[in-house]
Every structure is written in C-alpha cells, then in structure tokens.
C-alpha cells in the first residue's frame, strides 16, 4: 500500500507518518486508499486537525461500509487516547512511581515527601524502624541498610480472620482504579497474610474484635511482623528468618543440702517454741512443701550463677521468709467483681521543697531512704525511734534520721540490700547496706552501721538513673544515660557485665527472682531481658508508646510488669515472650513504682498522678469493663475498676481533674492529697508500703 501511495501522481504530498496515516493505510480497495490519502493530505494541510477528529472520520466511514468489528476495535482504542494520540492511563498501576502515593491518597511526586506524610500512621509502633529507614535516599542506601534488606527479603506477617480477609479483598477489588490494585499487589508481594477461623482462635472472635475496637490505642498484634525483627517479638536473633527462642530457666534457686538442713533445724526449734494452732501447718511442713515445688530442671545451677558460700545470715533470712510466707495474708485475686481488701500504709514527706527524687523501703520494714537533688541521701526510721550510732561514737542527741554525704550531683536512685523482718533488734537479718546512684556518674555503697561510704563504683560515662540489688545481695545492676546497663558485685570495684542494646537512656532496671536474668527499660520504649551468665540478650519486648519508667518481675518468675510515662502497664509472659495484657488507669506523668504480691496474682502501682492502684494480674483484658476515674491526686478515696467517679475536691468550685480510662482489671485505687507516689512495696505478709512527697 505504501507503493501505491507514493506512485500516485495525483497526490504530490509527502509520505505521511505512521501516526498520521495508520488508519488510512489499510488493505482496502483503491477508493479506501484514496480516502486514506485524502485524510493524510487534510491533516498535513490542516495541522489543527487532531488525531481524535481523524479517528472520528475513519469510524464514520467504517460504519457506513459495515465494518462493524473493525469499527468496535477502533472505538476502544480511541477511547484510551488523548487529543494528541497518546494513551490515557486509566489504571493506577500504569502511572509509574506515583502509584504508591496515589494509592494512599497522597499526591506528592517524590519518595521523601511520601515518607514524611505517611510515617505518622506507623510511628507509634514502628518508631525504631522509621528512624533507620529515613536515611535512605539512593538505591545504594538500600543495599547498605540492613533493615531495608530485611523488609525486602522477608514478608511481613499479619494474622486476619477468614471473613476479614475476604471482605478486605472484595473491597480492594471494587476500588481497583482508585488504588485497590496497588494495595493488592503490595499484599501479595510483601505481606504474609495468615488466615484463621474465628471459631478456632478466641482472639479473633467477634466479641474480641468488637472489644478491641473500643480501645483508645491501636497496637499491632503480638504475632505481627517479620520473624526475628518485628515489634513485640521476643526473638532477638540477628538473623531475620529465625524464630527460635532462647530457652529460659525461670525456676527458683535451690538451697544446697547443708543450708537446707540448717534451715530445717531452725524451723523445728521455732515449732517447739511456738507450736502451730489448730488447722495450721507447721513451719517444717510448709518449708518441705515449698522446697518440693522449687525442685525443677528450670532452676539455674550454681555453675551458671556463681554465688558466695551461704552464711549464717542467709540461713536466718530463709527461716524468716518461711515464717512470714506461712503467716501472710493470702490474696486469691478478685471474686464477684470485688477486689481483695489490701492494707496500704502511705508515708508522706512534708516540707521537701521538691528536693526528693526517689525513695526505697528496707526489707526489714524499719528504714526508708530518700535521694535528693541536693547531692545527699537521707535515711529515716519508720517507727520514729532514734537510729543507732556508729561503733565507737556516742551521740549526745540521737536522731531518727541521718544524712549520707558523698555525691557531687543529684541522687536519682537508692536501693536497700535484701533483708527480712525480725522482732529481735540484734537479728542477723536486718538491713546493713544501701546503694545510691547519682548524676556524678558514680554508685556509692553505704554502711548502715558506720553510716559511711564503703565503696564508690565508677564505670558509667554519664549520670546513673537507677540501681537495684539482686535477690541475694551479692550482685547489683545499674542503668545510665550512656545507654548501657552494668552488672556489679560487692567484692569487686569494676563492673562484671555491660549490657548494650538500647538506643537511648536506660531509665529503669530490675532482677529476675532467681538472679539469672536482668531486665532493662529505657527511653527507646523497649524492654530487654539479658542473661547474667554471658551477658547475651534473650528477650526483647516492644509495645509501649512512652518511655519505660518502672519494671517488676513476679515472685513466680514467669511474668514481667512494665510501666511507662503515659499511664500504661503491660504484663509479659516471659517463657513464650508474649504480651499478656495492657492495663490503664493512671494519669499521665509516669508510673514510678510496681510491686507484686507473694502469690503473683496482684500488682500494685504508684505514680505521678498521686494514686496507689491495685490490679488483678489473672483477669483477662476486657474493654467492656472500662470506666473513668480521676487522673490527678484528690481527696483520699477508694476507686473500684469499672466505676465512674468525680473529684470530690472539685465540688468546691475548683477545676476538675482530667479523667482517664480504666481497664476492668483494676481492683482498687487510693488517691492522695497532691502527693506523687515514688515507691510502692509488698511486704512478705502482703501488706503494702507506699511513700511520696507532698507537693502543695
């Protein structure tokens, strides 16, 4: 046909291009060829004629000649072309790099703008990942960024019920042109969707889904993410594909045979001096039952956890612990919606001029120590009696308090060495040592007999925020602004272990009851669990939306409680590394102290909102039982979970305190008169001690 067009002497016009004569150059009779030439000539002579008009002329011609099928095909092709003949993009996935921004309703052209505008949706639970991905600007950065390689090589796991996944797919298919096809492609390529039946897994039942929809927060599920990396996972293996968890030894320590015999002999003597009442087991029987329960392969050995040989004081403390446990007030948890009748003794410090920074109670319940921002530690007796003088010194006017001076900066944490109660003033079980941590980067060990500093431990490069004794009084742990936690022993001046992994300050630390593990929490909103024997991380817990302010492990050794500065408490199951539940009730400002009952069934907390609150650790989370309570300190009153109360102090015309949501597992709450609670502690008899400073 091109030969016929060029050999036609009646048409001196130059040869048309393919775009200008594609419709005219068809296998048709000479008359159709002349039409095609005439169309090309018209286009050349009238450049303003568009491809759309030309297509219209050809379609009209085809319609007259009865070429219906060719006409239909040309109509479809013409519908997807603009006036200049370029194809019109009707599918969003054909729009190149812009498809991702448009699919999420953002229309910026550059990836950086897309990142800035999209990151807020994921910042609460993926802040750490976003911070590392933000530095990616070039393809070379993707190859060098370990986190980017993990996300590109591994599929993100999401668990949905079968009905939810079906409805999601149907919705995205119905919105194909608006971006649904892009989302479906992303799901198929980068996400591993695990579907479950609601009837099989109670977590995805309709009742549970509706209950979660009522919550204020929106947190990722525990099984969500990339194995080995995902937020909330207990797996800290650097290999992203690994799902193997380190096996933990969470059992309680076993006394050696000689110490056990010494304890039994002391308990037999106690039973003779004070026989058990009717229906009450003897101390020896109680001890044997307890030891039988402790015998487990999950208990760490002396080889894994080196400890000094037991002394007479250790035997006396174990005897006293057995006596207190047998005679304690038993807390069986909440029944019928009514919490246990806890007894709480609140110690309030007046005229502090906002100088108090921390508090701690001794294990024999005789002393309380406070750190101050005036660089000293002060110790009081709880019964108001005078403190004993140092050996060789006789004071003319004995006092019920003493100052321990030695730090050159504010004191941020104090911790009494382990001790136990005794009616004998000369008993071996009374507290003899105190630790203090300061902004001067040091930790001081104080003698409560000579009232002087015995050792100054140096090693941290920045202020030390927290210090905690181990359960056996040999090891202690510190956390610092230098992003590390360090393990120390009283027989050495240098630290034994350095735990490195937090990206910001390590604000709070605590020990596992068997002393084989330690826990650290920081401003990076993460909680980490470390093995004392080798210093390796064994668990990592993420899920908090605020800085970690307090940690406490249950006496059973199976559950960890962590609290943050936005008023949330989370319980973690240590063995599988899973989140058990979240508890809300405190106002914002920080939960500064946590403590467990002997049975590990009840948790108490105290914080900046001026309240002491009790929680049922065994009750499952249920949003249906939420209520509203006063978030600030008010008139002393008992508040039950699920109840709605108003601030009585506001009745006189004062502004009401801010109300906060309370989960149904709160069993009771006790408000103070503008006294933030610095410390709460369960005694071995399940009495609660609390302390704080009055701030008018």
C-alpha positions as CSV (number, residue, x, y, z in Angstrom):
1,X,0.0,0.0,0.0
2,X,2.9,2.3,0.6
3,X,4.0,1.8,-3.1
4,X,0.6,2.7,-4.3
5,X,0.6,5.9,-2.2
6,X,4.0,7.0,-3.4
7,X,3.3,6.2,-7.1
8,X,0.0,8.1,-7.3
9,X,0.8,11.2,-9.5
10,X,-2.4,12.9,-8.3
11,X,-1.0,13.2,-4.8
12,X,2.2,15.3,-4.6
13,X,2.0,15.5,-0.7
14,X,4.9,13.9,1.2
15,X,4.6,10.4,2.7
16,X,2.6,10.6,5.9
17,X,3.9,9.2,9.2
18,X,2.5,6.2,10.9
19,X,0.6,8.3,13.4
20,X,-0.9,10.4,10.7
21,X,-1.9,7.6,8.3
22,X,-2.2,4.4,10.4
23,X,-6.0,4.3,9.9
24,X,-5.9,5.2,6.2
25,X,-3.2,2.7,5.1
26,X,-5.4,-0.4,5.3
27,X,-5.9,-3.3,2.9
28,X,-8.9,-1.8,1.2
29,X,-10.0,-1.0,-2.4
30,X,-8.5,1.8,-4.3
31,X,-11.3,4.1,-3.2
32,X,-10.4,3.5,0.5
33,X,-6.8,4.2,-0.3
34,X,-7.7,7.5,-1.8
35,X,-9.8,8.2,1.3
36,X,-6.7,7.5,3.4
37,X,-4.6,9.7,1.2
38,X,-7.2,12.4,1.4
39,X,-7.2,12.1,5.2
40,X,-3.4,12.4,5.3
41,X,-3.5,15.3,3.0
42,X,-6.1,17.1,5.1
43,X,-4.0,16.5,8.2
44,X,-0.9,17.9,6.5
45,X,-2.7,20.9,5.1
46,X,-4.7,21.5,8.4
47,X,-2.3,20.8,11.3
48,X,-5.0,21.8,13.7
49,X,-7.0,18.6,13.0
50,X,-6.4,16.3,15.9
51,X,-6.0,12.6,16.0
52,X,-9.3,12.4,17.7
53,X,-11.1,14.1,14.7
54,X,-9.3,11.8,12.3
55,X,-10.3,8.7,14.2
56,X,-13.9,10.0,14.1
57,X,-13.8,10.3,10.3
58,X,-12.5,6.8,9.9
59,X,-15.0,5.4,12.4
60,X,-17.8,7.0,10.5
61,X,-16.5,5.6,7.2
62,X,-16.2,2.1,8.7
63,X,-19.8,2.4,10.0
64,X,-21.1,3.3,6.5
65,X,-19.3,0.4,4.9
66,X,-20.5,-2.1,7.5
67,X,-17.1,-3.0,9.0
68,X,-18.6,-3.4,12.5
69,X,-15.9,-5.4,14.1
70,X,-13.1,-3.1,12.9
71,X,-15.2,-0.1,14.0
72,X,-15.7,-1.5,17.5
73,X,-11.9,-2.1,17.9
74,X,-11.1,1.4,16.8
75,X,-13.6,2.9,19.1
76,X,-12.0,1.0,22.1
77,X,-8.5,2.2,21.1
78,X,-9.7,5.8,20.5
79,X,-11.4,5.9,24.0
80,X,-7.9,5.4,25.6
81,X,-6.1,8.1,23.7
82,X,-5.9,11.8,24.3
83,X,-6.2,14.6,21.6
84,X,-2.6,14.1,20.6
85,X,-2.9,10.3,20.2
86,X,-1.1,9.4,23.4
87,X,-2.6,6.6,25.5
88,X,-4.7,7.7,28.5
89,X,-3.7,6.0,31.8
90,X,-6.9,4.5,33.2
91,X,-5.2,2.1,35.6
92,X,-3.4,3.4,38.6
93,X,-0.7,0.8,38.4
94,X,0.3,2.2,35.0
95,X,1.3,5.6,36.5
96,X,4.8,4.6,37.5
97,X,6.3,5.7,40.8
98,X,3.3,7.9,41.6
99,X,1.1,4.9,42.1
100,X,2.2,4.3,45.7
101,X,1.5,7.9,46.8
102,X,-1.9,8.0,45.0
103,X,-2.9,4.6,46.4
104,X,-2.6,6.0,49.9
105,X,-4.2,9.3,48.9
106,X,-1.1,11.3,48.8
107,X,-0.1,13.0,45.6
108,X,3.5,14.1,46.1
109,X,5.9,13.1,43.4
110,X,8.9,12.3,45.4
111,X,9.5,9.4,47.7
112,X,10.8,11.6,50.5
113,X,7.6,13.6,50.6
114,X,5.6,10.3,50.6
115,X,7.7,9.1,53.6
116,X,7.2,12.3,55.6
117,X,3.4,12.3,55.0
118,X,2.9,8.6,55.7
119,X,5.2,7.9,58.7
120,X,2.7,9.3,61.3
121,X,0.4,6.3,60.7
122,X,3.2,3.9,61.9
123,X,5.2,5.9,64.3
124,X,3.6,4.7,67.5
125,X,4.6,1.1,67.0
126,X,7.5,1.3,64.4
127,X,9.4,4.4,65.5
128,X,12.7,2.5,65.6
129,X,12.3,1.2,62.0
130,X,11.2,4.6,60.7
131,X,14.2,6.2,62.1
132,X,16.6,3.8,60.3
133,X,14.7,3.9,57.0
134,X,14.6,7.7,56.9
135,X,18.2,7.8,55.9
136,X,17.6,6.0,52.6
137,X,17.8,8.4,49.6
138,X,19.6,6.4,46.9
139,X,19.5,2.8,45.6
140,X,22.9,2.3,47.1
141,X,21.5,3.1,50.6
142,X,19.0,0.2,50.2
143,X,21.9,-2.2,49.6
144,X,23.8,-1.0,52.6
145,X,20.8,-0.7,55.0
146,X,20.3,-3.9,57.0
147,X,16.7,-3.1,57.9
148,X,15.8,-2.3,54.3
149,X,17.2,-5.7,53.2
150,X,15.2,-7.4,55.9
151,X,11.9,-5.8,54.7
152,X,12.7,-6.6,51.0
153,X,13.8,-10.2,51.6
154,X,11.2,-11.2,54.3
155,X,7.4,-10.9,54.2
156,X,5.6,-9.1,56.9
157,X,3.3,-11.4,58.8
158,X,-0.3,-10.3,59.5
159,X,-3.0,-12.6,61.0
160,X,-6.6,-12.0,60.0
161,X,-9.8,-14.0,60.3
162,X,-11.0,-15.6,57.1
163,X,-14.1,-13.3,56.9
164,X,-12.0,-10.2,57.5
165,X,-9.5,-11.1,54.7
166,X,-12.4,-12.0,52.3
167,X,-14.1,-8.6,52.9
168,X,-10.8,-6.8,52.5
169,X,-10.1,-8.5,49.2
170,X,-13.6,-7.7,47.9
171,X,-13.3,-4.1,48.9
172,X,-9.9,-3.6,47.2
173,X,-11.1,-5.3,44.0
174,X,-14.1,-3.0,43.9
175,X,-11.7,0.0,44.2
176,X,-9.3,-1.2,41.5
177,X,-8.9,2.1,39.6
178,X,-8.7,4.1,42.8
179,X,-5.6,2.2,44.1
180,X,-7.1,-1.1,45.2
181,X,-4.9,-2.9,42.6
182,X,-1.8,-1.4,44.0
183,X,-2.7,-2.4,47.6
184,X,-3.5,-5.9,46.5
185,X,-0.2,-6.2,44.6
186,X,1.7,-4.9,47.8
187,X,-0.1,-7.5,49.9
188,X,0.7,-10.4,47.5
189,X,4.4,-9.3,47.2
190,X,5.4,-8.2,50.7
191,X,2.9,-9.4,53.2
192,X,2.2,-12.9,54.5
193,X,-1.4,-13.0,55.5
194,X,-2.3,-15.9,57.8
195,X,-6.0,-16.5,57.9
196,X,-7.6,-18.2,60.9
197,X,-11.1,-19.3,61.7
198,X,-12.8,-17.2,64.4
199,X,-14.3,-20.3,66.0
200,X,-10.8,-21.9,66.3
201,X,-8.9,-18.9,67.8
202,X,-10.8,-17.0,70.5
203,X,-8.5,-14.0,69.9
204,X,-10.3,-13.3,66.6
205,X,-13.8,-13.9,67.8
206,X,-16.4,-11.2,67.0
207,X,-16.7,-10.3,70.7
208,X,-12.9,-9.8,71.0
209,X,-12.8,-7.7,67.8
210,X,-15.6,-5.5,69.0
211,X,-13.9,-5.1,72.4
212,X,-10.6,-4.1,70.8
213,X,-12.4,-1.5,68.6
214,X,-13.4,0.3,71.8
215,X,-9.9,0.9,72.9
216,X,-8.2,4.2,72.6
217,X,-4.9,2.8,71.4
218,X,-4.3,0.8,68.2
219,X,-1.4,-1.5,68.8
220,X,-0.1,-4.3,66.5
221,X,-0.9,-7.9,67.3
222,X,1.7,-9.9,69.1
223,X,2.3,-12.3,66.2
224,X,2.5,-9.4,63.7
225,X,5.7,-8.5,61.9
226,X,8.8,-10.2,60.4
227,X,10.1,-13.1,62.4
228,X,13.3,-12.2,64.3
229,X,12.7,-8.5,63.9
230,X,9.0,-7.5,64.3
231,X,8.0,-5.1,67.2
232,X,6.6,-7.0,70.1
233,X,8.6,-10.1,69.3
234,X,10.7,-11.7,72.0
235,X,13.2,-13.0,69.4
236,X,16.4,-11.0,69.3
237,X,18.2,-13.2,66.8
238,X,20.0,-11.1,64.3
239,X,19.0,-13.5,61.5
240,X,15.6,-12.2,60.5
241,X,14.3,-15.6,59.5
242,X,15.0,-17.3,62.8
243,X,12.0,-18.0,65.0
244,X,13.9,-20.0,67.7
245,X,13.7,-18.5,71.2
246,X,16.3,-19.0,73.8
247,X,15.1,-21.4,76.4
248,X,14.8,-19.7,79.8
249,X,15.4,-21.2,83.3
250,X,12.8,-19.4,85.3
251,X,12.6,-21.7,88.3
252,X,13.6,-20.6,91.8
253,X,17.0,-21.3,93.2
254,X,17.5,-24.5,95.2
255,X,19.3,-24.4,98.6
256,X,22.3,-26.6,98.8
257,X,22.0,-29.7,101.1
258,X,23.8,-28.2,104.1
259,X,21.9,-25.0,104.1
260,X,18.6,-26.9,103.7
261,X,19.4,-29.0,106.8
262,X,20.3,-25.8,108.8
263,X,17.0,-24.2,107.8
264,X,15.1,-27.3,108.8
265,X,16.8,-27.4,112.2
266,X,16.0,-23.8,112.9
267,X,12.3,-24.3,111.8
268,X,12.0,-27.3,114.1
269,X,13.2,-25.2,117.0
270,X,10.7,-22.5,116.1
271,X,7.9,-25.0,116.0
272,X,8.8,-26.2,119.5
273,X,9.0,-22.7,120.9
274,X,5.7,-21.6,119.1
275,X,3.6,-24.6,118.1
276,X,1.2,-24.2,115.2
277,X,-2.5,-23.6,116.0
278,X,-5.3,-25.9,115.0
279,X,-5.6,-26.3,111.3
280,X,-2.3,-24.5,110.7
281,X,0.6,-26.4,109.2
282,X,3.9,-26.4,111.0
283,X,6.8,-24.4,109.7
284,X,8.7,-27.5,108.8
285,X,5.8,-28.9,106.8
286,X,5.4,-25.6,105.0
287,X,9.1,-25.4,104.1
288,X,9.1,-29.0,102.8
289,X,6.1,-28.3,100.6
290,X,7.7,-25.2,99.3
291,X,11.1,-26.9,98.6
292,X,9.3,-29.7,96.7
293,X,7.7,-27.2,94.4
294,X,11.0,-25.5,93.8
295,X,12.7,-28.7,92.6
296,X,12.7,-28.2,88.8
297,X,15.0,-28.5,85.8
298,X,14.2,-24.9,85.1
299,X,16.2,-23.7,88.1
300,X,19.7,-22.2,87.3
301,X,22.7,-24.1,88.8
302,X,25.4,-22.7,90.9
303,X,27.8,-23.1,88.0
304,X,25.6,-20.8,85.8
305,X,25.1,-18.3,88.6
306,X,28.2,-18.1,90.8
307,X,27.3,-17.0,94.4
308,X,29.4,-16.9,97.6
309,X,29.0,-19.7,100.1
310,X,25.9,-19.3,102.3
311,X,26.4,-17.7,105.6
312,X,24.5,-17.8,108.9
313,X,22.7,-14.7,107.8
314,X,21.4,-16.4,104.7
315,X,20.0,-19.3,106.7
316,X,18.4,-16.8,109.1
317,X,16.8,-14.9,106.3
318,X,15.4,-18.1,104.7
319,X,13.9,-19.1,108.1
320,X,12.3,-15.7,108.5
321,X,11.0,-15.8,104.9
322,X,9.3,-19.1,105.5
323,X,7.7,-17.9,108.7
324,X,6.3,-14.7,107.0
325,X,5.0,-16.6,104.0
326,X,3.2,-19.1,106.1
327,X,1.5,-16.4,108.2
328,X,0.8,-13.9,105.4
329,X,-2.5,-12.5,104.4
330,X,-3.4,-14.6,101.3
331,X,-4.6,-12.8,98.2
332,X,-6.6,-15.0,96.0
333,X,-7.5,-12.4,93.4
334,X,-10.8,-10.8,92.6
335,X,-14.1,-12.6,93.2
336,X,-17.5,-11.3,92.1
337,X,-16.1,-8.1,90.8
338,X,-14.8,-7.1,94.3
339,X,-11.0,-6.7,94.7
340,X,-9.0,-8.0,97.7
341,X,-9.0,-5.9,100.8
342,X,-5.5,-4.6,100.6
343,X,-3.9,-2.7,103.6
344,X,-1.8,0.2,102.4
345,X,0.4,2.3,104.6
346,X,1.2,5.6,103.0
347,X,4.3,7.6,104.2
348,X,4.1,11.2,103.2
349,X,7.1,13.6,103.4
350,X,6.4,17.2,104.0
351,X,8.4,20.4,103.5
352,X,10.7,18.8,100.9
353,X,10.7,21.8,98.6
354,X,10.5,19.5,95.7
355,X,14.0,18.2,96.5
356,X,13.1,14.5,96.9
357,X,13.9,12.4,93.8
358,X,13.5,8.8,94.9
359,X,12.5,6.5,97.8
360,X,13.1,3.0,99.0
361,X,12.0,0.9,102.0
362,X,14.2,-1.7,103.7
363,X,13.2,-5.3,103.7
364,X,13.0,-5.4,107.5
365,X,10.4,-2.5,107.3
366,X,12.4,-0.4,109.7
367,X,14.0,2.2,107.4
368,X,13.2,4.4,104.5
369,X,15.8,6.2,102.4
370,X,15.4,9.2,100.0
371,X,17.7,10.6,97.4
372,X,17.7,14.4,96.9
373,X,18.7,16.9,94.2
374,X,20.9,18.5,96.9
375,X,23.5,15.7,96.5
376,X,22.9,13.7,99.6
377,X,20.9,10.7,100.8
378,X,18.7,10.8,103.9
379,X,17.6,7.8,106.0
380,X,14.7,7.8,108.5
381,X,13.3,5.1,110.8
382,X,9.7,4.2,110.1
383,X,8.8,3.8,113.8
384,X,10.2,7.2,114.7
385,X,12.9,5.8,117.1
386,X,16.5,7.0,117.1
387,X,19.0,5.5,114.7
388,X,21.9,3.6,116.3
389,X,25.2,5.5,116.5
390,X,28.3,4.3,114.7
391,X,30.5,2.0,116.7
392,X,32.8,3.9,119.0
393,X,30.7,7.1,118.8
394,X,28.2,8.2,121.3
395,X,25.8,11.0,120.2
396,X,24.5,13.5,122.7
397,X,21.2,13.8,120.9
398,X,20.3,10.7,118.9
399,X,18.1,11.4,115.9
400,X,15.6,9.4,113.9
401,X,17.3,10.4,110.6
402,X,20.8,10.7,109.1
403,X,22.3,12.3,106.1
404,X,24.8,10.4,103.9
405,X,27.0,12.9,102.2
406,X,29.4,11.9,99.4
407,X,27.9,12.5,96.0
408,X,28.7,15.6,93.9
409,X,25.4,15.6,92.0
410,X,21.7,14.9,92.5
411,X,20.9,11.4,93.7
412,X,18.4,9.7,91.3
413,X,18.0,6.2,92.9
414,X,18.5,4.4,96.2
415,X,18.2,0.7,97.0
416,X,18.4,-1.2,100.3
417,X,20.2,-4.6,100.4
418,X,18.0,-7.6,100.9
419,X,16.8,-8.2,104.4
420,X,13.9,-9.6,106.4
421,X,11.8,-8.7,109.3
422,X,12.6,-9.8,112.8
423,X,11.4,-9.0,116.3
424,X,15.0,-9.3,117.7
425,X,16.8,-6.0,117.4
426,X,20.1,-7.8,117.2
427,X,19.0,-10.3,114.5
428,X,21.3,-11.0,111.6
429,X,18.5,-10.4,109.0
430,X,18.4,-6.6,109.5
431,X,19.5,-4.4,106.6
432,X,23.1,-3.3,106.7
433,X,23.8,-1.7,103.3
434,X,22.4,0.9,101.0
435,X,23.3,1.8,97.3
436,X,22.8,5.2,95.7
437,X,23.1,6.3,92.1
438,X,23.9,9.9,91.1
439,X,24.3,12.4,88.3
440,X,28.1,12.4,89.2
441,X,28.3,9.1,87.2
442,X,29.0,7.0,90.4
443,X,27.3,4.5,92.6
444,X,28.0,4.6,96.4
445,X,27.8,1.6,98.7
446,X,26.9,2.9,102.2
447,X,27.2,1.0,105.6
448,X,24.1,1.4,107.8
449,X,26.2,0.6,110.8
450,X,29.1,3.1,110.4
451,X,27.0,5.5,108.3
452,X,29.8,6.0,105.9
453,X,30.6,5.2,102.2
454,X,32.4,1.9,101.8
455,X,33.0,1.8,98.0
456,X,32.5,4.2,95.2
457,X,31.8,2.4,91.9
458,X,32.9,4.1,88.7
459,X,32.4,3.0,85.2
460,X,29.5,4.8,83.6
461,X,30.2,7.8,81.3
462,X,27.1,9.7,82.2
463,X,24.6,10.1,85.0
464,X,23.3,6.9,86.6
465,X,19.5,6.8,86.6
466,X,18.7,3.6,88.5
467,X,20.3,1.0,90.8
468,X,18.9,-2.3,92.1
469,X,20.2,-5.0,94.4
470,X,20.0,-8.6,93.3
471,X,17.8,-11.1,95.3
472,X,20.8,-12.5,97.2
473,X,22.6,-9.2,98.0
474,X,25.8,-10.1,96.1
475,X,25.1,-8.6,92.6
476,X,23.6,-5.2,91.8
477,X,22.5,-3.6,88.5
478,X,22.7,0.0,87.2
479,X,21.2,1.9,84.3
480,X,22.6,5.1,82.8
481,X,22.2,7.9,80.4
482,X,25.1,6.4,78.5
483,X,22.6,3.8,77.0
484,X,24.1,0.9,78.9
485,X,23.2,-1.2,82.0
486,X,26.0,-2.7,84.0
487,X,26.2,-5.7,86.4
488,X,28.4,-5.3,89.5
489,X,29.3,-7.4,92.5
490,X,30.1,-6.2,96.0
491,X,33.5,-7.9,96.1
492,X,34.9,-6.0,93.0
493,X,35.2,-2.4,92.2
494,X,34.8,-2.9,88.4
495,X,31.6,-4.0,86.6
496,X,31.2,-7.6,85.6
497,X,28.9,-7.2,82.6
498,X,27.9,-4.4,80.3
499,X,24.5,-4.8,78.6
500,X,24.5,-2.8,75.3
501,X,21.5,-2.6,73.0
502,X,19.2,0.3,74.0
503,X,19.3,3.3,71.6
504,X,18.6,5.8,74.4
505,X,18.9,6.1,78.2
506,X,18.4,3.0,80.3
507,X,16.0,4.5,82.8
508,X,15.0,1.5,85.0
509,X,16.4,-1.9,85.9
510,X,15.4,-5.0,87.9
511,X,16.4,-8.6,88.6
512,X,14.6,-11.8,88.0
513,X,13.8,-13.6,91.3
514,X,16.4,-16.3,90.7
515,X,19.0,-13.7,89.8
516,X,19.9,-15.5,86.5
517,X,18.4,-12.7,84.4
518,X,18.1,-8.9,84.5
519,X,15.6,-6.5,82.8
520,X,16.2,-3.1,81.4
521,X,13.8,-0.4,80.2
522,X,14.6,2.8,78.5
523,X,13.6,6.0,76.7
524,X,13.6,4.0,73.4
525,X,10.3,2.4,74.7
526,X,11.8,-1.0,74.7
527,X,12.2,-3.6,77.5
528,X,15.1,-6.1,77.2
529,X,15.9,-9.3,79.1
530,X,19.5,-10.3,79.5
531,X,21.3,-13.5,80.8
532,X,23.6,-12.8,83.7
533,X,25.9,-15.7,82.9
534,X,27.0,-14.5,79.5
535,X,25.5,-11.0,79.0
536,X,23.5,-12.0,75.9
537,X,20.0,-10.7,75.2
538,X,17.4,-13.4,75.5
539,X,14.1,-11.4,75.0
540,X,13.0,-8.1,73.7
541,X,9.6,-6.6,74.3
542,X,8.2,-3.7,72.4
543,X,4.7,-2.3,72.6
544,X,4.9,0.7,74.9
545,X,4.1,4.2,73.5
546,X,6.0,6.0,76.2
547,X,9.3,5.9,78.0
548,X,9.7,2.9,80.3
549,X,9.6,4.2,83.9
550,X,9.3,1.0,86.1
551,X,9.9,-2.7,85.9
552,X,9.0,-5.6,88.3
553,X,9.2,-9.4,87.9
554,X,6.7,-11.5,89.7
555,X,7.9,-13.8,92.6
556,X,6.9,-16.8,90.5
557,X,9.4,-15.7,87.9
558,X,7.0,-16.1,85.0
559,X,5.6,-12.6,84.4
560,X,7.2,-9.2,83.9
561,X,5.3,-6.0,84.5
562,X,6.5,-2.8,82.8
563,X,5.1,0.7,83.1
564,X,5.6,3.9,81.1
565,X,5.1,7.6,81.4
566,X,1.8,7.7,79.6
567,X,0.0,5.6,82.2
568,X,0.1,2.1,80.7
569,X,1.2,-1.1,82.4
570,X,1.9,-4.2,80.3
571,X,2.2,-7.8,81.5
572,X,4.6,-10.1,79.6
573,X,4.7,-13.9,79.7
574,X,8.5,-14.5,79.8
575,X,8.7,-18.1,78.5
576,X,7.0,-17.6,75.1
577,X,7.8,-13.9,75.1
578,X,4.2,-12.8,74.6
579,X,2.2,-9.8,75.7
580,X,-0.5,-10.9,78.2
581,X,-2.4,-7.7,78.5
582,X,-2.4,-3.9,78.9
583,X,-3.8,-2.1,82.0
584,X,-4.8,1.5,82.1
585,X,-5.9,3.7,84.9
586,X,-3.1,6.1,85.9
587,X,-3.0,9.6,84.6
588,X,-0.1,10.8,82.5
589,X,3.2,11.8,84.1
590,X,4.7,8.4,84.8
591,X,4.1,5.2,86.8
592,X,7.2,5.2,89.1
593,X,6.9,2.0,91.0
594,X,5.5,-1.5,90.7
595,X,5.3,-4.4,93.2
596,X,3.9,-7.9,93.2
597,X,2.0,-9.8,95.9
598,X,3.6,-13.0,97.2
599,X,1.2,-15.1,95.1
600,X,2.0,-13.2,91.9
601,X,-1.8,-12.6,91.5
602,X,-2.0,-8.9,92.4
603,X,0.1,-6.0,91.3
604,X,0.2,-2.5,92.9
605,X,1.5,0.7,91.2
606,X,2.2,4.2,92.2
607,X,3.0,7.3,90.1
608,X,2.9,11.0,89.4
609,X,-1.0,11.1,89.4
610,X,-0.9,10.7,93.2
611,X,-2.6,7.4,93.4
612,X,-1.8,3.8,94.5
613,X,-3.7,1.3,92.4
614,X,-4.2,-2.5,92.6
615,X,-4.5,-4.7,89.6
616,X,-5.8,-8.3,89.1
617,X,-3.0,-9.9,87.1
618,X,-5.0,-13.0,86.4
619,X,-8.1,-11.4,84.9
620,X,-8.0,-11.2,81.1
621,X,-8.2,-7.8,79.4
622,X,-11.8,-6.8,78.6
623,X,-12.7,-3.4,77.3
624,X,-16.3,-3.8,78.3
625,X,-15.4,-3.1,81.9
626,X,-13.8,0.3,81.3
627,X,-14.8,3.3,83.3
628,X,-13.5,6.8,84.1
629,X,-11.5,7.9,87.1
630,X,-9.7,10.9,88.4
631,X,-6.3,11.2,86.9
632,X,-4.9,13.6,89.4
633,X,-4.5,13.3,93.2
634,X,-7.6,14.2,95.0
635,X,-9.4,13.5,98.3
636,X,-8.4,10.1,99.7
637,X,-11.0,7.6,98.4
638,X,-11.2,4.0,97.2
639,X,-12.0,3.6,93.5
640,X,-13.0,0.3,92.0
641,X,-12.3,-0.6,88.4
642,X,-15.3,-0.1,86.1
643,X,-16.7,2.7,88.3
644,X,-17.1,6.3,87.3
645,X,-16.2,8.9,89.9
646,X,-15.8,12.6,90.1
647,X,-13.3,14.5,92.1
648,X,-14.7,15.5,95.4
649,X,-12.2,18.3,95.6
650,X,-13.8,19.9,92.6
651,X,-17.2,20.3,94.3
652,X,-16.0,23.5,95.9
653,X,-15.6,25.3,92.6
654,X,-12.1,24.1,91.8
655,X,-11.3,22.8,88.3
656,X,-11.9,19.1,88.0
657,X,-9.0,16.8,87.3
658,X,-8.6,15.2,83.9
659,X,-10.4,11.9,83.5
660,X,-8.7,8.8,82.2
661,X,-9.9,5.4,81.1
662,X,-9.6,2.5,83.5
663,X,-9.4,-1.2,82.4
664,X,-11.6,-3.6,84.2
665,X,-8.6,-5.5,85.8
666,X,-8.1,-2.6,88.2
667,X,-9.5,-3.8,91.5
668,X,-9.0,-0.6,93.6
669,X,-7.3,2.8,93.7
670,X,-6.4,5.1,96.6
671,X,-5.8,8.8,95.9
672,X,-3.6,11.1,97.9
673,X,-3.7,14.8,98.6
674,X,-1.3,16.0,95.9
675,X,1.4,13.6,96.8
676,X,3.0,11.8,93.9
677,X,3.8,8.2,94.9
678,X,7.5,7.5,94.4
679,X,7.6,3.9,95.8
680,X,5.2,1.0,96.5
681,X,6.3,-2.3,98.0
682,X,4.5,-5.5,99.0
683,X,5.9,-7.0,102.2
684,X,6.3,-10.8,102.7
685,X,3.0,-10.7,104.6
686,X,1.2,-8.9,101.7
687,X,1.0,-5.5,103.4
688,X,1.6,-2.6,101.0
689,X,4.0,0.2,101.9
690,X,3.9,3.4,99.9
691,X,5.8,6.7,100.0
692,X,5.7,10.1,98.4
693,X,6.3,13.8,98.9
694,X,3.5,16.3,99.4
695,X,3.6,19.0,96.7
696,X,1.1,21.8,97.6
